[in-house]
């Protein structure tokens, strides 16, 4: 029932999103669009909506997979250095191959995101003191170290402004021809669903997985690969969306539990809804100007994160 | 039949398990006993391929255990390590369903669902089947894990300290369930156990480890005696026969 409401809200806000913006466009005119209005819709509004939906869904699912595999509710692309590594990857890609296509940049960002996440997981293995809050702190520090390398390189090569745009997620630049890379996330999410049982079992621990004949290492590699792909494509197109992969799966877990088969779609719906609402808020709050979504997601997200932290005893997180 | 031949494991130059050979008989309960650090859990982990062994071989029905395909082995031998620290929020029913994973890879057929129902019934968990694991008591949780192993339907079941953190009532429930699984379902059960009296009352066969070596191995009658236990634990025991069971008195 709750999820029916969430689904309905998602449709409602999706339609709303299409009709908010500087160029006047009214729901009433939908059947009598002038060619100019049609252009606004096709070139800007619809690509923006699709990117919002895909980015929201896939980043939340990426967080869900990471939390499952690390057995820690506070690990996510934001708190494990994955996003920062992807950003460093984009910068390195720009420096080494200035003429690179979007796909080639994507590949470099993916490899960096993968390597970054991997290093973090290795650090996790070495940590004896495994308090639930301690681990994301280590991840944030690690992310900041990677981030400072990015900033340093950007200063040296006078690219600080370009880096700035990936620092804050922003969907206003996503028009036709610039968002299609996000479609990579669609098959990735489907693969995540197919392997939902595997991820859930791997989340029960290595011994538990081996008992059931599951090759733990392979599942972890697959999961981290999917996470890196999603993160790289989102950071490259929309920019950083902090805390998204952290709070959305945690909220779903409280109601739905940790079995990915049942939680994955709800995580997707809620993630998309959250990003959509944040984007709309950012678009109307200082209309006709916009606040970048990185900011709205960050403010709302960190607030909810704090709340979850304080309530974690009662939720058993 | 599981034949453990001369297995050893060294951690940081300490031989935790040192040339142990054990024969685990089919259709029996075998208990590994010994003091803390005697190598019981390490031995169990090597027998169940959870950790690699440095030397020796473990033959399951004549074939080396590490040469089995992972999924095939999961249909013949199951192992539960101490699992109190798993914090994953899944329901009892979902957990028990995992027992069918080696057969189905996640897609449950009607006969799998039937087996899951039976396993839940076998461990008396119907009332809890839709509750999340983290909302259950230690005894209920342990029963849920054992129900999963029943659903996994393997000939061999290896359990590392299944009574850990359980009170007397729940310990008895678990041991009775294991006994029934052996007597009624024809399973072979191997447990690591600290409570010597539970080992005495419920096992058929006992293996005693000390400092990584197997010091004694035999039937329960042979093993539960003042002389054997004194040597295994370095303390005095007074074995009494009460209601047909051998009970060890060692508290004062």
Contacts between the chains, C-beta under 8 A, distances in Angstrom:
chain1	res1	chain2	res2	distance
A	71	B	87	7.2
A	71	B	88	7.3
A	196	B	106	7.5
A	197	B	101	6.6
A	197	B	105	7.1
A	197	B	106	3.5
A	198	B	106	7.6
A	200	B	88	7.7
A	200	B	90	7.0
A	200	B	94	8.0
A	201	B	98	6.0
A	201	B	101	6.4
A	203	B	88	5.6
A	204	B	86	5.8
A	204	B	88	5.6
A	204	B	98	7.7
A	205	B	83	7.9
A	205	B	86	6.3
A	207	B	45	8.0
A	207	B	50	5.3
A	207	B	79	7.4
A	207	B	81	4.7
A	208	B	81	7.7
A	208	B	83	7.2
A	208	B	86	7.3
A	210	B	49	7.2
A	210	B	50	5.7
A	210	B	70	7.4
A	210	B	79	8.0
A	211	B	48	7.6
A	211	B	50	7.8
A	211	B	74	6.6
A	211	B	78	5.7
A	211	B	79	5.1
A	211	B	80	7.1
A	211	B	152	7.9
A	212	B	74	5.4
A	212	B	98	6.1
A	212	B	99	7.7
A	212	B	101	4.6
A	212	B	102	5.7
A	212	B	152	7.4
A	213	B	69	8.0
A	213	B	70	4.4
A	213	B	71	3.9
A	213	B	72	7.4
A	213	B	73	6.4
A	213	B	74	2.9
A	213	B	75	7.4
A	213	B	101	7.3
A	213	B	102	4.4
A	214	B	70	7.3
A	214	B	101	7.1
A	215	B	70	6.1
A	253	B	89	5.9
A	257	B	89	4.5
A	257	B	90	5.5
A	257	B	91	6.2
A	257	B	94	7.5
A	257	B	132	5.7
A	258	B	88	4.8
A	258	B	89	4.3
A	258	B	90	5.3
A	259	B	90	5.0
A	259	B	91	7.5
A	259	B	94	4.9
A	261	B	106	7.7
A	316	B	87	7.2
A	316	B	89	7.3
A	316	B	134	4.9
